[in-house]
Amino acid sequence: MPELGTTHWVLGQSVDIVCRDGVSGVTGVLGIGAAASLPVQLGFGSCATVFDPTAWVGIHQTTLGDWTLTIQLPNVPLLAGVDLTNGLRARIGY
């Protein structure tokens, strides 16, 4: 079963998003967007997302099973307290 994890999201610092035990050779896309208040059904059986599918961006695409993506959070005080999600929930802090 694939696992997705992240370090703490702090303004002005880098964040590591890590996937372990994914399926190699299959294209996967990591998206990030505004958190939805309830899971949104995607119409494929029990497939659902916890972010708003109308307001997200793909930030990483890979066919590797294990990967780490490092992103730099901007030091923009207006982002403090914003809830983001990519299957994990992250609240941007100081």
C-alpha positions as CSV (number, residue, x, y, z in Angstrom):
1,M,0.0,0.0,0.0
2,P,1.6,3.3,-1.0
3,E,2.3,5.8,1.8
4,L,2.5,9.6,1.4
5,G,4.1,11.8,4.0
6,T,5.4,15.3,4.5
7,T,7.5,17.4,6.7
8,H,6.0,20.4,8.6
9,W,4.9,23.2,6.3
10,V,6.6,26.5,7.5
11,L,6.6,29.7,5.6
12,G,10.0,30.5,4.1
13,Q,11.3,26.9,4.5
14,S,11.5,23.9,2.3
15,V,9.0,21.0,2.6
16,D,9.7,17.4,1.7
17,I,6.8,15.4,0.3
18,V,7.7,11.7,0.2
19,C,6.0,8.6,-1.4
20,R,7.0,5.1,-0.5
21,D,5.8,1.8,-1.8
22,G,4.1,3.3,-4.9
23,V,3.6,1.3,-8.1
24,S,6.7,1.7,-10.4
25,G,6.0,2.2,-14.1
26,V,2.6,3.7,-13.6
27,T,2.2,7.5,-14.1
28,G,1.2,9.2,-10.9
29,V,0.4,12.9,-10.4
30,L,0.7,14.8,-7.1
31,G,-1.8,17.6,-6.9
32,I,-2.2,20.2,-4.2
33,G,-5.1,22.5,-3.7
34,A,-7.6,24.1,-1.3
35,A,-9.0,21.6,1.3
36,A,-12.6,20.6,0.8
37,S,-14.9,20.5,3.8
38,L,-16.1,17.0,2.9
39,P,-14.6,14.3,0.6
40,V,-15.5,14.9,-3.1
41,Q,-16.5,11.8,-5.1
42,L,-14.7,11.5,-8.4
43,G,-17.2,9.1,-10.0
44,F,-14.9,6.1,-10.1
45,G,-16.4,3.7,-7.5
46,S,-15.2,4.7,-4.1
47,C,-12.5,7.1,-5.4
48,A,-12.7,10.4,-3.6
49,T,-10.5,13.4,-2.9
50,V,-10.3,15.7,0.1
51,F,-9.3,18.7,-2.0
52,D,-11.5,20.8,-4.3
53,P,-11.0,19.2,-7.7
54,T,-11.9,22.6,-9.4
55,A,-9.1,24.4,-7.6
56,W,-5.9,22.4,-7.6
57,V,-2.6,22.2,-9.4
58,G,-0.4,19.3,-10.4
59,I,3.0,19.8,-8.9
60,H,4.8,16.5,-9.6
61,Q,4.5,13.7,-12.1
62,T,6.5,10.5,-12.0
63,T,6.6,6.8,-12.8
64,L,8.8,6.0,-9.8
65,G,7.4,4.0,-6.9
66,D,9.5,5.8,-4.3
67,W,10.2,9.5,-4.6
68,T,10.8,12.7,-2.7
69,L,9.8,16.1,-3.9
70,T,11.2,19.2,-2.1
71,I,9.4,22.5,-2.6
72,Q,10.2,25.9,-1.1
73,L,7.3,27.7,0.6
74,P,7.3,31.4,-0.1
75,N,7.7,33.7,2.9
76,V,4.3,35.4,2.4
77,P,2.5,36.1,5.7
78,L,-0.9,36.1,4.0
79,L,-0.5,32.3,3.5
80,A,-0.2,31.6,7.2
81,G,-3.1,29.4,8.4
82,V,-4.1,28.4,4.9
83,D,-5.3,24.7,4.8
84,L,-3.8,22.8,1.8
85,T,-4.2,19.1,1.1
86,N,-2.8,16.5,-1.2
87,G,-4.4,13.6,0.5
88,L,-2.6,14.7,3.6
89,R,-3.8,17.9,5.3
90,A,-1.3,20.6,5.8
91,R,-1.8,23.9,7.6
92,I,0.9,26.5,6.6
93,G,2.6,27.9,9.7
94,Y,5.4,30.2,10.7
